[in-house]
Amino acid sequence: MARKSGSRKPAKNEDEQLLDMISSIPEVVYQFSAEKGGAMELNFVSAQSRKIFGLEPETKDFLRLFTAHIAPECREGFLSSIQSAFDTTSEWNYEGRFIKDSGEVVWFHGHSSPVSYKNHTVFNGVLADITARKNEESRRESVIRECSESKERFQGLYEASFGGIGVHDRGLIIEANKALSDITGYVYDELIGMDGLLLIAPESRQMVMQHIESGDEHPYEAVGLKKDGSRYPLAIQGKAIPCKGKQVRVTEFRDIAAQKEVEQSLKISEERYRHLFENSGIAMVTIDDRGLISACNRECANLTGYSVKEIAGKMSWQDFMASDADLARLAEYRRLRDIDESLAPKNYEFTLKTKEGAHQYMETTVVLSPDKTEHLVVFNDITERKRAEEAIRESERRLLSTIEGSPIPTFVIDRNHRVVFWNRALAQISGIPHDEIVGTGDHWRAFYDHPRPCMADLLLDGKIEEIGKLYEGNYSPSVLVEGAYEAIDYFPRMHTNGKWLRFTAAAIRDSSGSITGAIETLEDITEGKESERQLRESEERYRLVFEHSPIGINHIDAKGRTLDANEKWGEIMGAARESFIGFNTLANIQDARMLQSIRQVLEGKPDYFEAEYTSVVSGKKSIIQFISQPIFSPNGAVSGAIGICQDITQRHLTERALRDSLREKKVLLKEIHHRVKNNLNIVVSLLGLQVHRETSEEAKYSLNITRSRIFAISLIHELLYQMGNLSRIDFGAYIRKLVTQLHGVLIDESMNIDEMINVESISLDIEKAVPCGILVSEILTNAYKHAFHGRGRGSISIEMTAEPGGYRLSIGDDGGGLPEGVDFRTTTSLGMELIRMLAETQLRGTLRHWNDNGLKYAITIPA
């Protein structure tokens, strides 16, 4: 967001407003630049990266650190997707898993769009936390899948329907689709558990069995048999697949000709009966009135491990019973059947013992022959079903355990509206423990202050119309679960300060479709609602600032049409704000500089200028300061722009007047310094003339000292006049000139005094320069007069350095020093007193002196 120097204050306000907007976005906002064939450079990452991913928004290491936290199985895909978007300059979309330092897994969705900017490409994008969505999707899919599979598998096995199609296990159908029902005429519940060969015409069954037994996966044709007995040409293709540790076969049935209604008369005959008995694919035996098995089919032989010859006429039905309990039950059934056939059940389960001694669960059906001399016993191996039932029960236990440990608050009620399940998450959020609520109908206490139905209660009673009354305007049918409803409401009783909840309720149905209970899940959306409220307040604040801003603001779309403008904009442009709404700036503005700025910002580049502008709408002329900033849509395209304008006509006039006034004052002040310097020099010259007239050496010396003091002041005004800076002087240059002047005035030709000057380039203001100059003059004068008495040679050193908080001035000579017994603080010498006053009173510094091969001074001067 670079701008020219003249836009400091507006640019600062604009950047702060943009950063405020970015900080209110719940996703991580980022931007990086890329050049074709070059490296990517991250320009910006918003502070949300700290909250969502636990990473500091430092552009230097952010991308490396972020990549290092990507789950290993996602990292290669993440990097390749970024590289692909970079190479093709295209949009980037990716979903993956991020592992925080704490071990917490965060699902994220990344998106960025490329925008051409000057000679490179800028990618603007966001990283969003989609963990909640992913968890909810996974949870719902798992629950729906497990519930659906459990329900359908249990129902099909329980009804023991014979036959099969679609996916079959050893001939028994375990899954079928609707298309198969349409083709065969069997409903779904009839198909599940059916022997698949019953859907094949008898003349094709052997061929179908051969294809199945050989594992052939190629399509072939056969004759199909519908529920109504009609035949039709059929295309079949099957393939073996693994399922739960065993092989099942997926078979596709396709009607390859127009359906033909063919009625086939079924003849009840011994031959037909025998054919069905032998080739039905179902284990059957006939038992005579003595309990001896008179006949058995191949399926029975295969199932028991005995041959047909070993069974028929030689074994009884009791020989296959694996337990004494089954034998006792079978005897009781036979006794009841002898009394009255209706007293004994036709269907029962038992455990069969095979020839090898293995035990298998069987489901059997017993039918008395018309002449009541024999019983036809049909039995089916339900070992897998029993195992499946146990697996279902285990699955239900796992499901309840999962819900109990789920972070999603959940409760379940039975058909009597009593709570049967209340998980830990709901106990925590409601403050009502599990033991206090389960078994009661008081689940309303978590939400309301008086008894009233929850959504789960309404679904349980089928009172759908009541949902609209109790949750008017806040409910809708669920898009994920058929027959479920979801709503949003505020519950002041929930938690300490109340909660906004999104809740979903669904009825629970048994295998027959009857409602047996209801489940309700809750989602705490208080934070989201609070964000919505803050966003509304932010929008209201923005509108307040927009309407009452002291600067003009207008908003244009991507085609240059004005969408909005505030009152100040109209005032600056000399017309009512309404006259600008819909105004096409690109088509109507004539000013070349303004037109250039609008075109540039609609290309995605901000602009700034100050110039005289004539309003197209009103003709008003004024000098304006104009800043334009593009607005980008989520896909990175320019959707419009914001223009900020100030009328700076009066400011320009004021600045021009101030510049003229300052120039005049500088000339006047310079002239004052010049005149002061000249006047002081006249005094110095007059004192010089007086020195030549005096005969007393003491008077001459006093006059020369006075001349040196006045010259020290005059020299400062001279340097101020010469240097052009009217408030500060170069003190190093000043000291050198001052020493030269004093040497010429106070030292006669018979003496040889060396002055060693080491003064840094220090700039002092006039308030410190004058007393500091006189101080140096006084110390040097004392040295010239007293230090070298009786000597023809000597040296003086002068040093001045800048230190923290001020300056240090050191002056020393190699003369005789102060005499013994002289107290510097109490001496009545005018020179000494003047030195002390200048250092401590005028300069507010500290003064030290000591004898060390001469007299040394150290003065510290505060800045």
N, C-alpha and C positions, 0 to 999 in steps of 0.2 A: 504494500500500500504506500508506495513512494509518492511524495508530493514535493512541489517546489517550496523554497524557504518561506515564501510569503504566506503560506496557508497554515502556519503553526497551530493557532488556536482552533480553527474549524477542523483541521485534520485530526487533532487530538480528540476532539469530541466525537468525530466520526469513528475513529478506531476504537475508542472506549465503548461506543454504542455497538459496534460490530462484535467486539469481544464479549460484551454482555449477552448479545444474542447467541453467540456460539456456546458460551458457558451454560445457557439455559437448555441447550439441546442435550437429551439424555444419551445420545450416542457419541462415540469418539470421532471428532472431525479432524481430518488430516489433509495435507497437500504435499505432493512432491513433484519435482521437475525432472524431465528426462530429455536427453538429446539422442537423436538417431545414432546408434553405434556407440553411445557413451554410457556413462553410469547414471543411476537414479540418485537424486539428492532430495532428501526429506526437508521440506520447508517449514512445516507447522504441524503440531499435534495438540489437540485440546486437552484440558486438564481432566476430562472424564476418563482418560487412560489410567489415571491413578485409582479411581473408584472401581472401574470395571475389571481391569487387568492387573492392578497393583504395580504398574510401571510408571515411572516418572516421565513427563512429556518432554524429554530431552531429544531434540532432533538428531543429535550426533549418533547416539547408540540405540534409539528406539526400535528401528527396523531389525537390527541384529538381535536385540534382546527379545523382541516379539517373536521372531522366527524360532529362536532357541526354546521358547515355551510352547510351540505348537506340538501337539501330540505326534509321536514318531510316525504313526501310520498315516497322518495327514500332511506331514511336512513337505514331502516330495510333490504332492498335488498342489499344495499351497504355493510353493515356489514356482512350479511350472505354469500355474495359471497366471501368476504375476508376470512371468517372463513372456508368456503368450500375449497378454494384454499390452505389454510394453513394446514387443516386436511388431504387433499389428496395429498399434495405436487405437485400441478398441476398449469398450467398457469391460470392467472386471467385476465378476461376481463369484463369491466363494463362501461356502459354509464349512466350518471345521471345529475342532476341539482345541482349546487353549488350557494348559495346565499351569495354574498359579504356583508361586513359591510355597504356599501353604498346602498344596496338593489338591485344592479345589479345582474341578473341571468346569470350564465355561465354554458353552457353545456360542460361536460368534458367526455373524454374517458380514462379510466385507463387500463393499461396492465402491467403485470409483469410475469417473468418466473423464476422458481426455479433452483438453481445451488447448488450442493453439495459442501461444502467447509469444509474440516477437519471433525469435529464431529457435524456440524450443517448445516443448509440450508440457503442459501442467495437468496433473491428475488430481482432481478434487474428489474426496470421498468420505465415507463414514464406516466405522466398525461398530456393529450393534450386538448387544448381548441377547441371544435368542435361547438361552438355557431353559427358561421357563416354558417356552413354546415347545422345544424339543422334548423336554421331560413329559409335558402334557401329552404330546403326540405319542410318545413311546408308551406312556402309561395307558392311554385310552386304547391304542392298538392292541396292547398286551391283554388288557381286561376284556375287550370285545372278542379278541381271538380265542382266549382261553374259555370265556363264557360260552361262546358260540360253538367251539369244538366240543366242549364238555357236554353241552346240551344236546347237540345233534348226535354225537357218538353214543351217548348214554341212551337216548331215545331210540335210535336205530337198533342197538344191541338188545335193549330191553324188549322191544316188540318182536324180536327174532324173526323178522320178515325174511323169507328165503328168496334168493336171487341177488343179482348185482350187475352193475354197469358203471362205467367211468373208471374209478380207481377200485380195484378189487384185490382181496387177499385170499389166495387159494380158492378163487371162485366166488367169494362173498363180497358183495359191493359194500365199500366203506365210505364212498363219496360219489355224488352225482350232481350234474348241473341241471338247470331248468330246461335246456334244450333237449336233454335226454328224456325228461318227463314228457315234453311235447311230442317227441318222436314215438315213444313207446306207449303212451297213454297212462303210465303209472305216475302217481303223485310221488313227491319226494320221499315221504315217509314210507311208501310202499317199496321204493327202490332200495333204500338203505337196509342192508342185511339180506337182500335177495341173492339167489344164485344167478350169476350172470348168464349161464347157459339157457335159462328160461326165457331170455330175450332173443334167443336164436331158434330158428325153426329146426325141428329134430334132424332133418336130413343134412343140416349144415353143422351140427354140433360137434360131430367127430372131427371134421376139418378144422373148426375153431379151436378144439382142444389140442390138435396137433400143432397149430400155430403158437398157441400159448406155451405148450410143453417144450417146443423147440426154441422159444425165445425170439421168434421171428418178429422183426420190427417193420417189415414192409407192409404196405396196404394190400388188402385182398377183399374179395367180394363173397358175400354169403346171403342167406335168406333170413331176414329178421322176423321175429314174432312179436306182435303187439299184445297189449293187455286184452284187447277185444278178440284176439285170436287171428287177426288178419296178418297176412304175410306181405313182405315188401322187400325189394332188392336193397341190400345193405352193403356199404363200404366200411371195412374195419381196419384200424391200424393201432397196434399196441406197442408198449415199451415198458420194460421193467425198470423200476426206480427204487432206491433204498428209502425206507421209512421206519424210524424208531428201531433200528437194528435188524430189520429184515427186509426182504424184497417184496414189493407189491407191483402190480401191473396197471398201468394207465392205458385205457382203451378208448378210442374215439369211434363212435357210431355215427354214420352219416347216411341219411336216406338219399339214395341216388336215383330215385324215380318218383313219379307222381304216386301219391298214396292210392292204393286200391282197396276198396272195401270188399273183403271176401269173408263171408261167413262160413265157418267150418263147423259142421255138426260133430259134436263130441259123442262118441259112442262109449258107453260104459260096458266094457267087456273084459274078459280075463286077459286077453292078449294085450289090450291097452293098459290094463292095470299092471301086468307083468312088465310091460315095456317101461312104464313110468317108475315102477318099483326098482328096476335094475339100472335105469339110466337117469334118474332124477338128479343124481349128484348129492343126495341126502341119505344119511344112514337110516335104514329101516329094517325092522324085524317084525315077524308075526309070531304071536305067542298063543298056544292052545290053552284049553281050559285046565290043563295040568301044570301050566307054568313053563312048559318046554318050548324052546324056540323052534318053530316049525319051518321058518324060512328067514333068510337074511340076504341083503344085497351086498354088492362089492364095496360100497362106501362104508357099510358096517364092518366088513372084514378089514378094510384098510384102517379104519379108525381104531379097532380093538387089537389088531396085530394077529388075529387068528384068520385061518382060511375059511371060506364058505362051508367047506366039507366038515371042518372041525366044529362049526357052530350049529348048522342046521340039523335038527333031530337029536343033538347030543348035549347041548348046553342049555341051561335055564337062564332066565333074566337075572336071577339072584347071583349067578356066577360072576357077574360084572360089577357087583356092588363093592365099593372099596372100604366101606365102614359099616359097623354094626348099626349105627344110627340110621343109615340109608336102608339097610335090610329091614329094620323094624318099621320104618315109615312105609316101605313098599308093602309089607305084609298088612299093615293097617289099611292102606289104600285098597288092596285086593279084597279085604274083608268088607269094607264099605261098598265097594263096587258090586260085590255079590248080593248085598242087601238092596242097594239102589244105585244105579250108575251115577246119578246126579250127586250122590253124597261124596264121592271121591273127586279130587281135582283132576282135570284132564292134562294140566301142564304142571310140571314140577322140575326141580333141579336135583341132581345127585352127582356123586363123584365116581367116575368109572375107572376100573382097574384094568389096564391092558395086559396082554400076554407077557410083556417084559416087566410088568409090575409097576409101570408108571401110572400116576394118577392124573386124570383130566376131568375138568368141570364140564358137565353136560346139562343141556336143557332138553326136556322130552315132552312129547305130546302123545297121549294114549287115546285111541278111538276104537270103540267096540264095533265089530263087523255087524252087518244087518241081521245075520242069522244068530248072532251072539255066541258064536262058537270060538271066535278068535279075537284077539286084540291086535290092532296095528299100532306099533310103537315107532314114532319118528323122533330121532334125537340128533342133536346138533352140538358140536364142540364149542363151548363158550369159555374156554380157558382164556383166550385172548381178551374176551369181553370182561371177564372177572378181573383180569390184570388191568384192563383199561379203567374199570370202575374204581379200583384201588388208586390208579394213577389220577383219576378225576378227584377222588377224595383228597389225595395228597396235594393236587393242584389247588383245590379249594382252600386247604390249610395254608399253602404258600401264599395264595391270593389274600387271605385274611391277614397273614403276617405282613405282607407287603403294604396293605392298606394301613395296618396299625403303625408301621414305621414310616409311612409316607408323610412328607411335610405338608400335604394337602389336607386341611380339616375335612373330615368325612363322618357322616352318621347314617345308620340304616335302621328303618322301622319295619315291623312285621305288619301283617294284615289287620291287626288290632290296634295299630298306631302306637305300639310300644317299642322303645328303643332296644335293639338287639346288638348294636355295634356303635361305639363312640371312641374314635381313635385318639391317640395322645396329642396330635396337633390341634384337634378341636378342643380337647380338655384344656390345653394351654391357652388358646386364644379366648376361650369362653370363661375360664376360671372355674368350670364345673368338672370335677373329677369323674372318671369312668364309673367307679362303683356307686356314685350318687345318682346317676342318671339311667344306667342300663336297667331295663325291666320296668321303667315307668313311661308314662306318656307326657313327660314334662320337658321335652326337648325345646319347647317354645321359650323356656326360661333363658336360654342363651341369647335370644334375640329380642324378646318383647317383655314388657312389664305386666302383661295380663295374658291369660290363655287365649290363643288364636291359632288357626292352622298355619303350618309352614307349607312351602310349595310341595314338599314330598307328601304331605297329608292330602293335598288336593288331587295329586296324581293318583294316589292310592284309592281315593273314593271316586275317581273319574270326573271330578268337578273342574273341568278345564275352563269353563266360563268364569269360575270364581277367581282364577289367576289374573284375568284382565281387570277385575274389580280391585283386588288387593295390591296389585303391582302395576297399576295403570301407567302406561307410557314407558315402563322400565323393563318389560319382559319381551321375549321372542322365542320361537321354537329353536331348539338346538340344531346347528348345522352339522354336528358330528354324530349325534345319537338320535336315531328315529324315535319319535314319541316323547323325547325329553324336552324340557323347557329350561331356559336360563333367564336370570333377571339381575338387576343391579339396584341396591338400596343402601341407605345409611342406617346403622344400628347404634344409637347413642349408648345403649347398655353394654355393648361389646368393648372389652378392655377398659382402660382408664379414661381415654378421651373419645371413645366411640370409634367405629370402624366403618369404612365403605367396603362392601363385599359384593363380589360377583358370584352367584350361586347357581348351580345346575342340579336339577332333580330329574330322576328317571324312575319309572316303575320297574319292579323286578317280576319276571314272569316264569312260571314253571314250564315244563316240556309241552304242556297242552295249551300254553298261551294265557293261562289264568294269572291274574296279578296276585302275588303272594307277599309283596312288600314294596318298599321304595328306598332309594338311596339318594342322598344329597351331598354334594361336594361344595366347598367354599373356597374362594380366592380373595385374599386381602388386597384390595386395590386402593387403599387409603393414600399411599404415596403417589400413585398415578393421578388420583383425584386432586391431591394437593398441588401436583405439578400443573394440572389443568387450571386450577384456581390461580396459581401464580402466573401462568401464561396469560389468562384473561386480564389479571391486574397489570401485567407487563404491557399488554396491548393497549389497555386504557391509559397507562402512563405514557406510552409512545404517542397515542392520539392527543393526549393533553399537551405533551411537548411539541408535537407537530402543529397543533392549532395555535398555541400561544408562544411559539418560539420567536425570539427577537430577530431571527434571520429568516430569509425567504427559502421555502422548500417546495420543490415540485417533483412529481413522480410521472415518468413516461414509460410506455410499453416498448416492446422490441421494434415497433415500426415508427417510433418517435411521437406517438399520440399522447397527449397529457391526460393522465388518469386522475390526478389530484394535485392540489396546490393549496398552501395555507394563506391566511390573510396577509401576512407580511410579504409574501411573494407578489400578491396583487398590488400592495402598497408600493413596493419597489418598482414594479413594472407599470404603475400608473393606471390600473384598471381593477375591477372587481375580480375576485378569484374565480367566480363562476364563468367568466368570459374565457378562461383558459382551459376549462374542462373539455376534452375532445379536440383541442387545438393541435394540429399536425405541425410539429416544429420543423421537421425535415422539408416540408413542402412550402412553408411560409416565411421562415426566418431568412433575412437577407444578409445579416452581418456575417462576414466570412469567418471571423474568429469564433463566434458562438456556434456557427454551423459545423466548423471543424471539430469543436469540442464535443458536440452531440454525436457526430458520426464516430468519433474515436471511442467514446464511452460505450456506444452500442456494438463496437467491435471487441469489447471486454477490457478496454484500457482506460484507467482513470485519468482525469485532466484537471488543470488549474490555470486560471489566467486572471489578470487584472487589466481592465481597459475601459474606455468609454463605450457605452452601449446605448443604442436607440431602440426603445421598445416598439415591436411591430404592431402591437395591439393599440397602444396609446400615443406613440410618438415621443414619449418622455425620454430625455437624454440625461444620463448619469454615469458616473464612474463606478463600476461594480467589481466586486471580487467574486469569482464564480468557480465552484468546485463541483465536479461530476464524478460519480462512482457507479460502476455497473452492478446490476443485480443478476445473479446466476440461478438458474433452475436446478433441481436435483441432478439432472443429467449433464450438467455443465454448460448448457447453452445460455446465452444472454437473454434474459426474459424482460429486461427493462433497465432503468437507471434512475438514480436519485440525483437531483441538482440542488445545490445549496448556494444562495446568493446573498451578498451584503452590499448595500449602497455605501460606498466609501468616498463619496464626493466631498463631504465635509472634512473627512479625515485627511484627504489629499490637500485641501486648502489649508488646514491647520498645520500639517507637516511642512508645507511650503513656507508658511509664515514663521514657524519655529526655526527652520533652516536659515531664513533671512535674518531673523533676530539673533541667532547664535553667531552668524558670521559677523554681524555688526559688533556684538559684545566681545568677540575675540580680538577684532581690530582695536576696539577701545581699550581692552585690558592690556594688550601688547604695547599700546602707546603709553599707558600709565607706567608699565615697567620701564619703558625707555626713558620717560621723563624722570622717574625716581632715580634710576641709575645715573642720569646726567646730573641731577641735582646733588646726589651724594658725591659724585666725582668732583663737582665744583668745590664742595666742602673739603674734600681730600686735598685739592690743589691749593685752596686758601690756607689750610694747615701747613702745607709744604712751604708756602711763601713765608709763613710765620716762623717755621723752623729755621730758615735762612737768616731771618732778622734777629733771632734770639742769640744771646751770647752765653747764656747759662746752659751747660751740658745737661743738667737735670731737666730743665724746661724743654730742651730739644727732644730729649728721650721721651718725656711725657707726651709731647705733641706727636711724635712718631707712633707711639703706642695708640693714641687716639685715632691717628690716620689709619693704622692697620685694622682697628676695630670697625671703623666706618667702611673701609675698603671691603672687609669681609662681607658686610651687608650689601654693598653696591655690586660686588661680583655676582651675588645670587640673582639680582634683578637683571644683570647683563646676560647671564646664561639663560634665564627664563625667556628673555626677549629673543636671543639668538636661536635657541633650540625649538621654538614653536610650541612647546608644551608649557602652558601657562600655570601649571600647578605643581610640577615635579621637575627635578634637575638630576643630572648624572653627577653623583657626589664624588666619584673618582676624578673626573675632569676638573671639578671645582677645587678639590684639595690640591691638585698639581698647580693650578694657576695661583691659588692662595699662597702656597709655599714659595713660589717664585717671587711674588710681590713682596712678601715679608722679608725674604732673604735680601732683596735689593734695598729695602728701606732700613732694616735693623742691623745688618752685618756690614762692617767696613772692609776695605780691601785688604787689610792686614790679617784678617782671619780666614781660615779655610775650613768651612763647615759643610759636611756632606749630608744631604737629606735623602733617605731611602724610603720611597713611597710604594706601598703594596696595598692598594685599595681595589676591591672587586668593583664590577660594574653594578653599582647599587643606586637605585632611584629613590630619592627622598622627597617627601612633599615639603612645601615652603615652610610649614610650621615647625618641622624638625630641622630643616636645612639651615635656617638662620642661627638658632642657638648652638647647633652643632658646629657651624663654621666659626662662630665667635669663640667657642670652647677650644677648638684646635688653635685658633690665633693666639689665645691667652697662654696656652701651654707652651707653644713654640716661642712666644715672646719671652716668657720666664726662662726658657732654656737658653735662648740667645743671650739674655742679660746676665744670668747667674751661673749656668752650668760650666762654662768654659773660661771662667775668670783666671787670668794669668796664663792661659794657654793659647796657642795660635791655631790648633786643630781640634776637630771634634766631629761627631756624627749623631744624627737624629733619625730614628725610624718611626714611620707612621703606617699602621695596618688597620684595615677595616674589613670585616667579614660578616656575611649574613648567617644567622643562627635561628634555630626554631624559636619562634615567638619574638624575634627582634634582630639586633645587630650588636657586634662587639668592636669597640674602638680601642686600639692599643697604641700608645705613644711613649717612647723612651729615648734617653740620651746616654752617652758614656762619660758624662761629666762627674762632678764631685758629689752629687746627690744633696739631700737635705742635711743641714748641720745637725749634730747631736743635740737633743733637747728641744728641737723645734717641733711643736704640735701643729699639725696641718689644720686641725679643726678649730684651734683657738688663735691662730696667727691673725694679725690685723692687716696683713698685706692685702691690698685691693685686688691684685691679680689672683691670689689664692682664693679669696672670698668669692670672686667672680666665677672662677672655675667650679667651685663647689655649688654655687647657686645654679649655674647653667646645667650641670650634670644632674642634680637631684631635683631641682624645682622646675626648671624649664622643660628638660627632657624626661623627667620622672624616671630616671635611671639610677644605677648604683655606681659609686666611684671608689676605686681602690688605688693606693699608691704605696710604693716601697722602694728602698735603696737596693740596687743590685748592679754594681759597676755602673752607677749612675742612677738617676731618678726615673722610675717607671710608673705609667698610669694605665689603668684598665677600666674602661667605662662600658657598661651594658645599657643598651638603649632599647626599650620595648617598641614593637612595631606600631 
